[in-house]
């Protein structure tokens, strides 16, 4: 004989322990199941009997309650978190010390293998590249307030022009004045390489490019802003 699927719900029903939906389903089932109705009738008096019992009198029959475990579990979790945080701090500290030690070793090794000589006071940093032979530019008319030297390097894009120019400290101009450097090519063609503003006592160096190749470049001129040539260099 197949046992009823609600056979074990009688006690929970009588004691009110079923969920609302389960209680509705069980009461609907009682209307067509005599065995479940008999089971409920047998224990229907149980809630009333339990209500008559004195809780104080039950202590002599029941074992003492076990101490609650929740506080102990919480304290255990707090201790575990403290240990984990301490371990994490130690791990980060060791990692930082290792990184610092590695940086120190690398720095010492680099200094030993690739020593960098100290630059003399007042020296300017120069970019790596081919050495430039500098040649003094010649005054066009008479000696003026500007002197310069120039260097040329052949390039597949044209010619790289390096110039070192000084504006005499003692000059009748007595103020800043604009200058420019002009490259002259074949058939009277020309283009400006650069321009600057210099005051008495100024000294500058710069590098520019011209599209004229070494075979096309005829001369390089240092001019005033109005086009008056001051210095020139004829390319041999």
C-alpha positions in Angstrom: 0.0 0.0 0.0 1.4 3.4 -1.0 2.0 5.8 1.9 0.3 9.2 1.7 2.7 12.0 0.8 1.3 14.1 3.7 1.7 11.3 6.3 4.4 13.2 8.2 2.8 16.7 8.2 0.2 16.1 11.0 2.5 17.1 13.9 3.7 20.2 12.1 0.2 21.2 11.3 -1.1 20.7 14.8 1.8 22.7 16.2 1.4 25.5 13.6 4.9 24.9 12.1 3.8 24.7 8.4 4.3 27.6 6.1 1.1 29.3 5.0 1.1 27.7 1.5 1.9 24.3 3.0 -0.9 24.7 5.6 -3.5 25.5 2.8 -2.4 22.5 0.8 -2.5 20.2 3.8 -6.0 21.4 4.8 -7.2 20.8 1.3 -5.7 17.3 1.5 -7.5 16.6 4.8 -10.9 16.8 3.0 -10.2 13.7 1.0 -7.8 11.7 3.3 -9.3 9.8 6.3 -6.0 8.5 7.6 -4.6 12.1 7.9 -7.8 13.3 9.6 -7.4 10.5 12.1 -3.8 11.3 12.7 -4.6 15.0 13.3 -7.4 14.0 15.7 -5.1 11.8 17.8 -2.7 14.6 18.5 -5.0 17.6 18.4 -4.9 17.8 22.3 -1.1 18.1 22.2 -0.9 21.9 22.1 -3.2 22.1 25.1 -1.1 19.6 27.1 2.1 21.5 26.3 0.5 24.7 27.5 0.0 23.2 30.9 3.6 22.3 31.5 5.7 24.5 33.8 9.0 25.4 32.1 10.8 25.4 35.4 9.8 21.9 36.1 11.1 20.7 32.8 14.7 21.6 33.7 15.1 18.5 35.8 14.2 16.3 32.9 16.0 18.1 30.1 19.8 18.2 29.6 21.4 21.6 30.2 21.5 23.7 27.0 24.8 23.9 25.2 26.6 27.3 25.3 25.8 29.3 22.2 28.5 29.0 19.5 27.8 32.2 17.6 30.0 34.5 19.8 32.8 31.9 19.6 32.6 31.7 15.8 32.6 35.5 15.5 35.7 35.8 17.7 37.4 33.1 15.7 36.7 34.9 12.5 38.0 38.2 13.9 41.3 36.5 15.0 41.6 34.9 11.5 41.2 38.3 9.8 43.8 39.9 12.1 46.3 37.1 11.2 45.5 37.5 7.5 46.0 41.3 7.6 49.3 40.9 9.5 50.5 38.4 6.9 49.6 40.7 4.1 51.5 43.6 5.6 54.5 41.4 6.1 54.3 40.2 2.4 54.0 43.8 1.1 57.0 44.9 3.3 59.2 42.1 2.0 58.2 42.8 -1.6 59.1 46.5 -1.1 62.4 45.6 0.4 63.2 43.2 -2.4 62.3 45.9 -5.0 64.5 48.5 -3.3 67.4 46.0 -3.1 67.0 45.1 -6.7 66.9 48.8 -7.7 70.1 49.4 -5.7 71.9 46.5 -7.3 70.8 47.5 -10.8 71.9 51.1 -10.1 75.3 50.1 -8.8 75.8 47.7 -11.7 74.9 50.3 -14.3 77.2 52.8 -12.7 80.0 50.3 -12.7 79.5 49.1 -16.3 78.5 52.4 -17.9 80.2 55.2 -16.0 79.0 58.7 -17.1 81.6 61.4 -16.7 80.5 64.6 -15.0 80.1 67.6 -17.3 82.2 70.6 -16.5 80.4 73.6 -15.0 78.6 75.7 -17.6 78.9 73.0 -20.3 75.8 72.4 -22.5 74.4 68.9 -23.1 74.9 67.9 -26.8 72.8 65.3 -28.6 74.6 62.2 -30.0 75.5 62.3 -33.6 78.3 62.8 -36.1 81.0 65.4 -35.2 80.5 68.7 -37.0 83.5 70.6 -38.4 82.7 74.3 -37.7 84.0 77.0 -40.0 84.0 80.7 -39.4 81.6 82.8 -41.5 83.1 85.8 -43.3 81.8 89.3 -42.9 80.1 90.6 -46.1 81.1 94.3 -45.9 82.9 95.3 -42.7 83.3 93.9 -39.3 79.9 94.0 -37.5 78.4 93.3 -34.1 77.8 89.6 -34.9 80.3 86.7 -35.3 79.4 83.1 -36.2 80.7 79.8 -37.3 78.9 77.1 -39.2 79.0 73.4 -39.9 77.3 71.3 -42.6 76.3 67.6 -42.6 75.0 65.8 -45.6 71.6 64.2 -45.3 69.2 62.3 -47.6 66.7 65.1 -46.9 69.1 67.9 -47.8 71.7 69.5 -45.6 71.8 69.8 -41.8 73.1 73.2 -40.8 74.6 73.8 -37.3 75.4 77.4 -36.4 77.1 79.0 -33.3 76.4 82.8 -33.2 77.5 85.5 -30.8 76.3 89.1 -30.5 79.1 91.3 -29.3 78.5 92.8 -25.9 79.9 96.2 -26.9 77.9 97.4 -29.9 76.4 100.6 -31.1 73.0 99.0 -31.5 72.6 98.6 -27.7 69.3 96.6 -28.0 67.9 93.3 -29.1 67.8 92.8 -32.8 66.3 90.1 -35.1 68.6 88.0 -37.3 68.0 85.1 -39.7 69.9 82.4 -41.4 69.3 81.9 -45.2 70.4 79.1 -47.5 71.1 79.9 -51.1 70.7 77.2 -53.8 71.0 76.9 -57.6 69.5 79.5 -60.0 69.1 82.1 -57.3 66.8 79.9 -55.1 66.8 80.6 -51.4 65.0 79.6 -48.2 65.2 80.6 -44.5 66.7 78.1 -42.2 65.9 79.9 -38.9 65.5 83.3 -37.2 66.1 84.6 -33.7 66.2 87.7 -31.6 69.6 88.5 -30.0 70.7 91.2 -27.6 74.2 92.4 -26.9 76.2 89.7 -25.1 73.9 86.8 -26.3 75.4 83.6 -27.5 73.4 80.8 -29.1 73.7 77.6 -31.0 71.1 75.8 -33.1 70.7 73.2 -35.8 68.3 73.5 -38.8 67.7 71.8 -42.2 67.6 73.0 -45.8 66.3 71.1 -48.7 69.3 71.9 -50.8 71.7 68.9 -51.0 75.5 69.4 -50.6 75.7 69.5 -54.4 73.0 72.2 -54.6 73.9 74.4 -51.7 75.8 77.4 -52.9 76.1 79.5 -49.7 74.7 80.3 -46.3 74.1 83.9 -45.2 73.4 85.5 -41.8 71.2 88.5 -42.4 69.4 91.2 -40.5 65.6 91.1 -40.5 65.5 93.5 -43.5 67.6 91.1 -45.6 70.9 92.9 -45.3 73.7 90.3 -45.3 76.1 90.5 -42.4 78.0 87.2 -42.6 78.3 84.5 -45.4 79.8 81.1 -46.0 80.4 79.9 -49.6 80.1 76.2 -49.8 83.2 74.8 -51.6 
